């Protein structure tokens, strides 16, 4: 029988503030990784008066995301992101969530996105061409920056009908700064409040104004030239009954979700391929002669190895490496009693490298003969897109985009990166390399 009165292990804290002071100034992902390395798969600490429970094993992650989903709210873990995205699907706990999800679900089913693969391909081609000047045989890029702009180009073009060229660099820069700012606000409980006019707070407000102007332009263009055959037209048709604020929140949420996590995954994909030239060569052989696809089914059928590379990258480096929830009522997770209002953190990054579920947990070894779904021993051991009703709406879109991006990159370029295969990591809302990573591109 489970002893629900047992208390998980964890670091001792100070009176009143608990462990809040030791979190300040640290990379929050590295902090949790160290704690789990010391105390095991379940850790408890206190952030001021609030108890926090952290779960790193697949069964507990599945409980939180799926089994107990109706008892879980996004809660305070998304307070910072709400400053940027408002009450869109990613962040909201309001009753409107279910109706908004119901409106948008039909747009992202495999059947619905079947016709978007060609648009994704076209946007990727435009973005890849910009990586090197036309007259250059080789050159160097910052892959984090390059993949951010590439995926922004895709979501802008394929989903919103906007060719986000070099003239929109200020928008990319604004979103990057704002996302980092709100992520830091969430992970640092003792941060100076936004209403205090510090230099960073003032800059955040300036960048948010740039973002809001851009989103307003997307909405204005969709209303001026409605096309219900396009993805953007269908998005705005689905959301036509929203008031202005909710429309803004859903559009920016879709835009943000459509590029940020894919950009992070593609950054690690390029680095891993550079460190595994035999894998790059096999992707190149598969992609030889690949032309514009007519459907997402065609992408996955013709590029199974590139798709498996994408899955393996997502296993090793899930962009949302940790997720937070708050129980709306008392519950039991992993045999431990968790009070309503506590902070609950789950760690896909740790579960997806757990040797209990992955025989070679830290090895990048994509193999279409034994694809990742066949190797999966527990559904909580691979959750890069979350799980349960909050499963990422754009999962299929992202997989098609990553598969195409990997194939089209190796069709056109060979590349190398400096440093070791195992990059130092940081978490700023999504996982990313702690230091700049540059790639030397050479045309094939």
C-alpha positions, 0 to 999 in steps of 0.5 A, spaced: 500 500 500 502 506 498 504 511 504 501 518 501 503 521 507 511 520 505 515 526 504 519 526 498 527 528 499 529 534 497 534 540 499 533 543 506 531 551 506 531 557 510 525 559 514 520 563 510 523 563 503 525 556 503 529 554 497 527 561 493 534 564 494 538 558 491 534 558 485 536 566 484 541 567 478 541 559 476 539 556 470 533 553 472 534 546 468 541 545 470 538 546 478 533 541 477 538 536 474 542 537 479 537 536 484 534 529 481 541 527 480 542 528 488 535 526 490 532 521 485 526 521 481 522 525 485 524 532 489 520 536 494 522 543 496 519 550 497 519 556 494 517 561 499 511 559 502 509 554 496 511 547 496 514 545 489 514 537 487 519 535 481 518 529 477 523 526 472 520 519 471 515 517 466 510 514 470 509 520 474 510 525 468 504 521 465 500 521 471 500 529 471 499 530 463 494 525 462 491 521 468 490 527 472 489 532 467 482 535 469 485 536 476 491 540 473 491 548 471 497 551 468 497 556 473 503 560 476 508 556 471 505 560 465 505 567 469 510 570 465 508 567 458 501 570 459 505 577 459 507 575 452 501 571 449 495 573 453 490 568 454 491 564 448 491 556 448 498 555 450 497 559 457 490 560 459 486 556 464 480 560 463 473 556 461 474 558 454 480 554 453 476 548 451 471 552 446 478 555 443 481 548 442 475 545 439 475 551 434 482 550 432 483 542 432 480 541 425 485 546 422 491 541 425 488 534 424 493 530 419 487 531 414 487 538 414 494 539 414 495 535 408 495 540 403 500 545 407 506 541 406 508 544 399 507 551 402 512 549 408 517 546 403 516 553 399 518 557 405 523 553 407 527 554 400 526 561 401 529 561 408 535 556 406 537 560 400 538 566 405 543 562 409 549 564 404 550 569 399 548 567 392 555 567 389 558 564 396 560 557 396 561 557 403 560 561 409 559 561 417 552 562 420 550 562 427 545 556 427 541 558 433 539 565 430 539 562 423 534 556 425 530 562 429 529 566 422 528 559 418 522 557 422 519 564 423 519 564 415 515 558 415 510 559 420 509 566 417 509 564 410 505 557 410 500 559 416 499 567 415 501 568 408 507 573 409 514 572 406 518 574 412 524 576 409 530 580 412 525 587 412 522 583 418 529 582 422 526 587 428 520 582 429 525 576 430 529 580 435 523 583 439 520 576 440 527 573 442 528 578 447 521 578 449 520 571 450 527 570 454 525 576 458 518 573 460 521 566 461 526 569 466 521 572 470 517 566 471 524 562 473 526 567 478 521 568 483 525 574 486 525 578 480 524 586 480 517 587 478 515 589 471 512 596 473 519 598 476 522 602 470 528 598 470 532 598 463 530 591 461 523 592 463 522 598 459 526 595 453 521 589 454 515 594 453 518 597 447 519 590 444 512 588 446 509 594 442 513 591 436 510 585 436 503 587 437 504 591 431 506 585 427 500 581 430 495 587 428 498 587 421 497 579 420 490 580 423 489 586 418 491 583 412 487 577 413 481 581 414 483 585 408 484 579 403 480 573 406 482 567 403 478 561 406 482 556 402 489 558 405 491 556 412 491 563 415 484 564 412 482 558 415 485 560 422 481 567 422 475 564 420 475 559 426 476 565 430 472 570 427 467 570 433 473 572 438 473 579 441 479 583 439 484 581 445 482 574 444 483 574 437 490 577 438 492 572 444 490 566 439 494 569 433 500 570 437 500 564 441 499 560 434 505 564 431 509 563 437 508 556 438 509 555 430 516 557 430 520 557 437 520 550 439 521 548 432 527 553 432 530 550 438 530 543 435 533 544 429 539 548 432 540 541 435 539 537 429 544 541 425 549 540 431 548 533 431 548 532 424 555 535 424 557 530 429 555 524 425 557 525 418 554 518 417 547 520 419 548 526 414 550 522 408 544 517 409 539 523 409 542 526 403 542 519 399 534 519 401 533 526 400 536 526 393 531 528 387 526 530 393 522 535 390 516 539 392 511 534 396 503 535 395 502 532 402 504 531 409 503 523 408 508 524 402 513 527 406 513 522 411 513 516 406 519 519 402 523 521 407 523 516 413 530 517 415 529 524 416 523 523 420 527 519 424 532 524 425 527 529 427 524 524 432 531 522 435 533 530 436 526 531 440 528 525 444 535 528 446 533 535 446 525 536 447 525 544 446 520 544 452 525 540 457 520 542 463 513 543 464 509 546 470 502 545 473 498 546 479 493 542 482 486 545 483 485 540 488 489 535 493 491 529 489 496 523 489 502 523 484 507 517 484 504 515 491 506 522 494 500 527 497 500 533 493 496 539 496 492 543 491 496 550 489 502 546 489 507 547 484 508 541 480 514 540 475 515 535 470 521 533 466 521 530 459 528 532 458 530 527 464 525 522 462 527 521 455 534 520 457 532 515 463 536 508 462 530 505 465 526 506 458 532 507 453 538 502 453 542 507 450 539 514 453 544 519 451 546 516 444 544 519 438 542 513 433 536 514 429 534 508 425 528 507 421 528 500 422 527 500 429 523 507 429 522 511 436 515 509 437 517 501 436 522 503 442 518 506 446 517 502 453 512 507 456 508 513 454 511 518 459 518 517 456 517 521 450 513 527 451 516 533 447 509 535 445 506 534 452 500 530 453 493 529 454 488 534 452 494 539 452 498 536 447 501 541 442 496 542 437 501 543 431 505 536 433 504 534 426 505 540 422 512 541 426 514 534 424 513 535 417 516 542 418 522 538 421 523 533 416 523 537 410 528 542 413 533 536 415 532 533 408 532 540 404 538 542 408 542 536 407 540 536 399 544 543 399 549 544 404 555 540 408 557 543 414 561 542 421 560 545 428 566 546 433 566 543 440 564 537 442 557 533 441 554 534 448 553 542 448 552 546 455 545 547 455 541 553 458 533 553 459 530 560 457 523 558 456 525 553 451 532 549 451 538 551 447 545 551 447 548 555 453 554 558 448 553 561 441 554 555 436 557 556 429 556 552 423 561 552 417 556 551 411 559 548 404 554 548 398 554 540 396 
